[in-house]
Amino acid sequence: MATQLRPTTLSVDRVMTDADAVFFRENGFVLPERGLDAATTRTMVADIDATFRDNPDWHNLVRMPHVPLRAGQLEGVIGGEKLFEIAIHPTVIAAAQALIGDDLILWGGEIFAKPAGIGKATPWHQDCYNPAIKPAPGRALARSVMIWIAVDDVDVDNGCLRFVPGSGRHGCLEHSLGGKANMLLDFQVEGQDVDFSSAVDAVRPSGTFSGHDLFVVHGANANTSGRRRAGITFHYMNAADAYDRSFGSATGTGAGGKPAPLAQRPIWLVLGENRNPVNDFTIGHQQLADLDARAEARRRELNAVLLN
Ligand SMILES: O=C(O)CCC(=O)C(=O)O
């Protein structure tokens, strides 16, 4: 007699509380108490150590670490397949859902790994640098969250992220261009009524994370400590908003100071359904069929658990 295979139900740890979601809406960032479980954290740290071993240019900033560097890919890392698993991890997706809704697209990611003693500072900035992200018709601001996961224990000494509460309430502020010595990015918010003295230190033990939106002003001091300071971040947006590639050209700071090819980036639907016909899930997916299948399998599993 044939054995009946019952579909396995994914177990999802919902670490983001209702109070966290309210705090996020009011302040533009949130620091949930719990994060990834211990086993996942160990795997993540090992996979990121392997990424640093296999990709010599990891210091300070790596764009799109969840994309394996394959033929036709403009950004990514050797070993990106493993980091893709963190981007679609149930705990991470459930956290993003609690903050920006049921229909989610993964649109980007970075590793910010600052070596001991010489890690660069991150200037005060907002994340609304990507012209592709547009709000759904009738909405003033796009809904997006960056889930920043501590790889190492990150605290004041090794240059944790710092958020200015409520500083994104009025959307995108003007940024001045031009890098300063020892700064990670070449754009920054200066003045403009931002109360930098109210900045909150995001002290995060390894495996825990913060979430921040496109508009909250944030930055980090240099890592002058004797410890590495690494975090990996994945960016999600609500799938009723648009990843509109029509601006057509590369922009932003990419690997090695080159422009980031934002219009060609692969994006994935990771929860719910796509609600905006502008979103294209084929551009930039050269040689990524295995990741597409992984994302789709995970989306179906998560839909069954998180949307019922
Ligand atoms: O980790 C850092 O220093 C910068 C992180 C950041 O700017 C971001 O995640 O948007």
The ligand as a Tripos MOL2 file, in Angstrom:
@<TRIPOS>MOLECULE
LIG
   10     9     1     0     0
SMALL
NO_CHARGES

@<TRIPOS>ATOM
      1 O1         25.6800   48.6930    9.4810 O.co2     1 LIG1
      2 C1         25.9140   49.8450    9.1260 C.2       1 LIG1
      3 O2         26.8740   50.4890    9.5460 O.co2     1 LIG1
      4 C2         25.0150   50.5390    8.1510 C.3       1 LIG1
      5 C3         23.7100   49.8640    7.9340 C.3       1 LIG1
      6 C4         22.7520   50.6250    7.1180 C.2       1 LIG1
      7 O3         22.9470   51.7680    6.7770 O.2       1 LIG1
      8 C5         21.5210   49.9670    6.7230 C.2       1 LIG1
      9 O4         21.3220   48.7900    7.0410 O.co2     1 LIG1
     10 O5         20.6840   50.6280    6.0620 O.co2     1 LIG1
@<TRIPOS>BOND
     1     1     2 2
     2     2     3 1
     3     2     4 1
     4     4     5 1
     5     5     6 1
     6     6     7 2
     7     6     8 1
     8     8     9 2
     9     8    10 1
@<TRIPOS>SUBSTRUCTURE
     1 LIG1         1 GROUP 0 **** ****
